[in-house]
Amino acid sequence: MDKVAVRTKVDESSLERLLGLDSSKIGFYSEVKQKIHELEAANQGLRSKSSEFQALFDSIIDGVIVYDNNGMVQHRNHVCPQYFPQQTLPGCSCRELFHPELESAPHVCPVERALAGERVEISISSLPADGNARYFDVTATTIEGGINEQNRALLFLRDVTDKRLHEFQLIQAEKLSSIGVLAAGVAHEINNPLSSVAGYAEALLRRFNEEHSLAEDPRLDDFTKYLQVIVRESYRCKSIIDCLLSFSRKSDGSVSNVNINAVLNEVLELIRYKSRYDRIEIQTDFQSDLPDVIADQTGLRQVCMNLLINAHQAISGSGLVKITTRMIQQSMVMIQISDSGCGISREAIDQIWDPFFTTKNVGQGNGLGLAVTYNIIKRLGGDISVESQCGTGSKFTVRIPACQK
């Protein structure tokens, strides 16, 4: 007869006594092993948190630097080398970035002020090797030390170059606007004495013509010629001032029939002096029977002025600007302005219509002219295009709907 296996229930304490865990070293080793598992789990958590914080540190788009209590760089993220590759190397002093001429500057240096417990916000600029100034907003805060630890400093560097340049351009645009207002006022004031000069010169000419004794005096032989020059040039100045006043008038947004050839002649009257002094030849090819367009005359003057000024500024030294007007497609009037200047690169040509984009040197333009021109032309229901190559010049073509007879 087979024996039946009987399962005996053994409680945990009996099992420990059976295995000798309550009195032998096996129990101690079991506790140590448990602690090891707990430490490994804690280390794994720390490594995970460390990776998480490192990812956050590296994902910040601003430059981030941690300085120790002596003002030396401890850590920096990957952005800092793009701005200051040498000054932010680990171990470098805050002096190299903020006060290279002074050993310490506790009232100026944001790092030293942050180490003293102060929050600091300042702006700085730098001039890299390429010569293009860059501007930064700097924020420094204190990292308070724990027990037996000293304070450290956390520094953020934000590149605000584009923002600052836009601010400069807006200031320059406002300055030019103010100068325009002043110029219009001055032109109005000059107009009155010019009228007096021309009037008195004409009166003297009439007197010479009426009093033969004056004409026979040999001492006055050249007076008639001189007076004719005074009259002619006075009226020329008056014509330029009238064009300037017309150009400066504020647009009320109303549209009317406008002759493009007349507008171009007004604008040319204002800029011909520049052509003389810059040795730039201006050629005009205007269609005589060109139909009018329905447009804001002030806005159209602005368009022609912007395009002609750009053409002049594109030419260094002597050159040629050609202006053509034509009726095309029986419904559009075309203005074409070409120059023999430096041209526009392929990379820049798609951006020239953007506000504040300019390829000119600082002080020569604010990047608003073509953006304003584009908006005016679109508002009139027309379009504008450009053809250009570096070194061969540019050709701007404006098309505006003609008046339907």
HURALIN-V185238 format. One line per field, one symbol per residue. psi: psi as a letter, one per 40 degrees, with the letter a starting at -180 (. if undefined). A space follows every 50 residues. Layout:
BEGIN
psi: ???
END
This chain:
BEGIN
psi: hiihhhhhhhidddddddefeeeieddddddddddddddddddddddddd dddddddeeheihhhhiaeefihdiiaedddddgddeeiheiidddddgd eidigeedhddddddeeihhhiiiiigideehiiiihhhhihhhiahfii iihhhhhhhfdddddddddddddddddddddddddddddddddddddddd ddddddddddhddddehdefdedddddddddddddddddddddddddehh heeiiihhhdddddddddddeddddddefhhhhighhdfhiiihihdddd dddddddddddddehhbiahhhhhiihifeeihhhhhiifaeihiddede edehhehieiiheeieeddddddddddddeeaiiiihiiheeaihhhhhh hihh.
END
